[in-house]
């Protein structure tokens, strides 16, 4: 799998709102983005891995929904998250 516990805790610490926050949209978007990057690299090597490609598309859709929610609820945080993670805005 892409993340070990040290990387995951580092990402959570960077994007969390409080000490025990693991479910806020910012944290979820950051973790999904990391998984998307891992799967993208995996698919560059394994071009015929169609099940991973479907998983990647589902993750992209999930991140898109979370970004839309964050943009609607807290635009300033949205801008900060997409800048930090280098995600394109429409």
Buried (B, 14 or more C-beta within 10 A) or exposed (E): EBBEEEEBEEBBEEBBEEEEEEEBBBBBBBBBBBBBEBBEEBBEEEEEBEEBBEBBEEBBEBBEEBBEBBBEEBEEBBEBBBEBBEBEEE
